[in-house]
Amino acid sequence: MLYQYQEFQRALLQPLTAWAQATAKTFVNPSNPLSLLPSATRIAAGYELLYRLGKEYEKPEFRIKTVVAHGKPVAINEFTVVDKPFCKLVRFKRFSDDVNVIKKLKEDPVVLIVAPLSGHHSTLLRDTVRTLLQNHKVYITDWVDARLVPLEDGSFTLDDYVHYVQDFIRAIGAKDLNVLSVCQPTVPVLGAISLMASNGEVTPRTMTMMGGPIDARKSPTMVNSTATNKSFEWFENNVVYTVPPPHPGAGRRVYPGFLQHTGFVAMNPDRHLQSHWDYFQDLVKGDKDDAQAHIEFYDEYNAVLDMDADYYLQTIKTVFQDFSLPTGKWVVGGKLVKPQDIKTTALLTVEGELDDISGSGQTKAAHGLCKNIAENKKQHFEVKGAGHYGIFSGRRWREIVYPEIGAFIRKHAIKGSKTASAKVAPKATPKAVKKVAAKKIAVKKVAVKKVAAKKTAAKNA
């Protein structure tokens, strides 16, 4: 009944939030006499805060229309390449009318960003996408809210997640592809590429894993402790609910987004309380830039999605309770996941020094599992002073992390790469040298004879 109660509460709050928004605008409208009251700004700020606390947050858009690539502004067209029930593969196509820029755009490496399916929408990686578009062709996994997926489309499991990643890699083409996974998908991505390697398939050029629980036993955080301190049955009985009508996915068992959001806020309640107080003060002072920054952050942070219960519960058990990947016991579709079978894909792991979601060493553990990747194709990078979100969004991401990732990808790209395969001329033996010299002498003698013959013919003419 909790889901139904949440829907009832949401419906009940809609008139209140609409009224709060209208009232806030009333007290700042210059044509309204109420805006002339001494306390009008403060009253408007209070109603605006009430509106934002009670409103429903829909899935945001990426809103990436242009970026600067190779020193020139280029247009961005976002479209779906592969459409599956629980996820869409989205590409951000770049366009330019500058011939030199077009040539460089075509030569840029291809990157598939595998976004996390852990509560927030893929738009949480907007900054990641926008930055990568400067020098890369970019695709991203755009996960669908489970409450929007009809029951006839079946359930979604962690195994399905792995197969989705494999299908997307094949659709783009693994040969020249670079895969970047952020947080939760580091596990299914490593599983997907491992299985492809075991099957003898071509695997991506590189895989970059950022802040993910490859081995959740290392430096456990609050997230890890919650998963290990409670039984599997507890999660199944306390956080799984059925989607009610009129949603398209009515009847589907899910881990609701509103419960996840509650968990997010509960991790740092004081910080969120202070942030909303600062927003109120910014509105009173008329600081539009800081107020807008607050709006943009919480429009993203408060927009959450439901996850299919089968996927959520399987992830809890496989990743956080049984540690199946690092212990070598993870089976997907009847096949054992063997990271040691990966040999040609270069590996970069990235961790934030202050990450309170994926602890230190959890992502780096991938190096020990992928033991047959050559050492010159492995790299680890710890971002000093960065928390979980700082490694893929914000100033540290743009100024510190992205240059590291960009350099790693280009180092292992096919064109101009020291590690790329290239045809090497066979070493010349003494016998071969003599043979080439003799051939040159013979050619020279023939040329001399031809010249002499021409001179004789000229004299006789």
Beta strands, then each sheet from edge to edge (+ up, - down):
strand 1: 66-69
strand 2: 72-84
strand 3: 87-95
strand 4: 110-114
strand 5: 137-143
strand 6: 177-182
strand 7: 206-210
strand 8: 241-242
strand 9: 253-255
strand 10: 307-308
strand 11: 331-332
strand 12: 335-336
strand 13: 346-352
strand 14: 378-383
sheet 1: 1+ 2- 3+ 5- 4- 6- 7- 13- 14-
sheet 2: 8+ 9- 10+
sheet 3: 11+ 12-
end
